[in-house]
Amino acid sequence: MVLGLSTLGIFHTLIGIIAIVAAIISYVKFGKINLWHTTGKIYFYFTIVTSLTSLGLLKNGFNPGHIFALFIVILVLVAYYLYKKKLGNNKFRYFENFLLSFSFFLSWVPTINETFTRVPIGNPLAKAPTDPLIGSTLLVFFVVFIVGSFMQFRKQRKTNIINK
């Protein structure tokens, strides 16, 4: 076992890393998770797989991480619906962008928690999910999410004005 992970845990982790990398690439290229582009599609599909495979990781039974996973699935599915069904209405892009960004932020909660309590092996950065390092790291990610959402809103508003 790698880092105490089962085969499902390893698969879940690898798929999750690919989803995160795809989202980061999409943010760098487009300023958002762009479902029109391959990176956005990879984020969408791999996030669903990651979230659903987490339901099979029941180390301590059903827990708040599983609720996060189900909520993330709902967020990306609603965003995808808005992307597919509301193509002609740019006002829906605000919601689509926000939902995808919020799902990305929420994905970091278990990612940071699991990583910080496992790495480095034998002397992890954090001893428990309540460790201040985890809390302060998540606070930084939350601030980035808020600032990024504001920037996406402004960029989408400019796009909507140009397309009128």
C-alpha positions in Angstrom: 0.0 0.0 0.0 1.2 3.5 -0.9 0.7 6.0 1.9 -1.8 3.5 3.4 -4.1 3.8 0.3 -6.1 0.9 -1.1 -6.2 0.2 -4.8 -9.4 2.2 -5.0 -7.7 5.0 -3.0 -4.7 5.1 -5.4 -7.1 5.2 -8.4 -9.2 7.9 -6.7 -6.1 10.0 -5.9 -4.6 9.7 -9.5 -7.9 10.7 -11.1 -8.3 13.6 -8.6 -4.8 14.9 -9.4 -5.6 14.8 -13.1 -8.9 16.7 -12.5 -7.0 19.4 -10.5 -4.2 19.8 -13.0 -6.8 20.1 -15.8 -8.7 22.8 -13.9 -5.5 24.7 -13.2 -4.5 24.6 -16.9 -8.0 25.8 -17.8 -7.8 28.7 -15.3 -4.4 29.7 -16.7 -5.6 29.6 -20.3 -9.1 31.0 -19.9 -9.5 32.4 -16.4 -12.1 29.8 -15.6 -12.9 26.1 -16.0 -13.9 26.2 -19.6 -16.2 23.3 -20.5 -15.8 24.1 -24.2 -12.2 23.1 -24.0 -10.6 19.6 -23.3 -9.2 20.7 -20.0 -12.7 21.7 -18.8 -14.2 18.4 -20.0 -11.4 16.5 -18.2 -12.1 18.4 -15.0 -15.8 17.7 -15.3 -15.6 13.9 -16.0 -12.6 13.2 -13.7 -14.2 15.2 -10.8 -17.3 13.1 -11.1 -15.3 9.9 -11.1 -13.2 11.2 -8.2 -16.2 12.2 -6.1 -18.0 8.9 -6.8 -15.0 6.7 -6.0 -14.6 8.6 -2.7 -17.9 7.0 -1.7 -16.1 3.6 -1.7 -13.4 4.9 0.7 -15.1 4.2 4.0 -12.2 4.2 6.4 -14.4 5.5 9.2 -17.8 5.0 7.7 -19.8 7.6 5.9 -18.3 11.0 6.9 -18.3 14.7 6.0 -15.9 14.0 3.1 -18.6 11.9 1.4 -21.1 14.7 1.8 -18.6 17.1 0.1 -18.2 14.6 -2.7 -21.9 14.4 -3.3 -22.3 18.1 -3.2 -19.4 18.5 -5.7 -21.1 16.1 -8.0 -24.3 18.2 -7.8 -22.4 21.4 -8.4 -20.6 20.2 -11.6 -23.8 18.6 -12.9 -25.7 21.8 -12.5 -22.9 23.7 -14.1 -22.8 21.3 -17.0 -26.6 21.6 -17.5 -26.2 25.4 -17.7 -23.3 25.0 -20.1 -25.3 22.6 -22.4 -28.9 23.8 -22.2 -28.4 27.6 -21.8 -25.8 28.2 -24.5 -27.5 31.4 -25.8 -27.9 33.1 -22.5 -24.7 34.6 -21.2 -26.3 35.4 -17.8 -26.1 31.7 -17.1 -22.3 31.8 -17.5 -22.0 33.6 -14.2 -23.6 30.7 -12.4 -21.7 28.1 -14.5 -18.4 29.8 -13.7 -19.2 30.1 -10.0 -20.4 26.5 -9.6 -17.4 25.1 -11.3 -15.0 27.3 -9.2 -16.9 26.5 -6.0 -16.6 22.7 -6.8 -12.9 23.2 -7.4 -12.5 25.0 -4.1 -14.5 22.3 -2.2 -12.3 19.7 -3.9 -9.3 21.2 -2.0 -10.8 20.6 1.4 -10.4 16.8 1.5 -7.3 17.1 -0.8 -5.4 19.3 1.7 -6.7 17.4 4.7 -5.6 14.0 3.3 -2.3 15.2 1.9 -1.2 17.2 5.1 -2.1 14.3 7.4 -0.2 11.7 5.3 2.9 13.5 3.8 5.7 13.3 4.5 5.4 9.6 5.4 6.2 9.1 9.1 6.1 12.8 10.0 3.0 14.3 8.3 2.6 18.1 8.2 -0.6 17.9 10.2 -1.6 15.5 12.9 -5.4 15.8 12.4 -8.0 17.6 10.3 -8.3 20.2 13.1 -4.6 21.1 12.8 -4.1 24.9 12.4 -2.0 24.4 9.3 -4.9 22.8 7.5 -7.2 25.6 8.6 -4.9 28.4 7.5 -4.1 26.7 4.2 -7.9 26.4 3.5 -8.3 30.0 4.4 -5.8 31.0 1.8 -7.6 28.9 -0.8 -10.9 30.4 0.2 -9.5 33.9 -0.3 -8.1 32.9 -3.7 -11.6 31.5 -4.5 -13.4 34.7 -3.6 -10.9 36.9 -5.5 -11.0 34.6 -8.5 -14.8 34.5 -8.5 -14.9 38.3 -8.5 -12.4 38.4 -11.4 -14.5 35.8 -13.3 -17.6 37.9 -12.7 -16.0 41.0 -14.1 -14.6 39.2 -17.1 -18.0 37.6 -17.8 -19.7 41.0 -17.5 -17.2 42.4 -20.1 -17.9 39.4 -22.4 -21.7 39.9 -22.0 -21.4 43.6 -22.9 -19.4 42.8 -26.0 -21.8 40.1 -27.2 -24.9 42.3 -26.8 
